[in-house]
Structures are given as structure tokens and as C-alpha cells.
């Protein structure tokens, strides 16, 4: 009988708390549903071929002028085969080479 009374008191306080904070509880439930729906929607929209492989790295090359590492597709290549990160490095190398 004592445990039943304690359980009734605990349930009473739980109901008071739920009534007092019902707006916040409903908002939290809506946010959780929104996040779940967004996560499921992203999974449905993205085809598997559009996901980049995180292990696939772009090859980097070292600039002959300043030593900065740049992606190979952005590097400027001279006829001599030297690679530079920018036009400024090419100019500074040609001025220093004279």
C-alpha cells in the first residue's frame, strides 16, 4: 500500500511537470520529427553516384616559386614543366631569375 501511494505521488508530480512544460515538450517532439524527416529525405534524394568518396584525395603539387602545395588542377604549368600556384609566383620567379 505504501508503494502505491509513493507511485501515485510521483505520477502526480510528473503530470504537473508535463502540463507546465507541454509547449516545450511539443516543440522538442516537433524538432525531433523534423530532423528525422530531413535525414530520411536526404537519403532518398541523393543517388549513390553523387556521393564523393572521402578517401579519394586530389593530388597536390608543390609550387616552384613559393613552395605552397596546391591542387594539380589549379596549378599553372609552364612549358618547362614547372608548376606554380599563381601568376604572381610566376612573375616573381621570372624577376628573380634575371
Rosetta blueprint (number, residue, H / E / L):
1 X L
2 X H
3 X H
4 X H
5 X H
6 X H
7 X H
8 X H
9 X H
10 X H
11 X H
12 X H
13 X H
14 X H
15 X H
16 X H
17 X H
18 X H
19 X H
20 X H
21 X L
22 X H
23 X H
24 X H
25 X H
26 X H
27 X H
28 X H
29 X H
30 X H
31 X H
32 X H
33 X H
34 X H
35 X H
36 X H
37 X H
38 X H
39 X H
40 X H
41 X H
42 X H
43 X H
44 X H
45 X H
46 X L
47 X L
48 X H
49 X H
50 X H
51 X L
52 X L
53 X L
54 X L
55 X L
56 X L
57 X L
58 X L
59 X L
60 X E
61 X E
62 X E
63 X L
64 X L
65 X L
66 X L
67 X L
68 X L
69 X E
70 X E
71 X E
72 X H
73 X H
74 X H
75 X L
76 X E
77 X E
78 X L
79 X L
80 X L
81 X L
82 X L
83 X E
84 X E
85 X L
86 X L
87 X H
88 X H
89 X H
90 X H
91 X H
92 X H
93 X H
94 X H
95 X H
96 X H
97 X H
98 X L
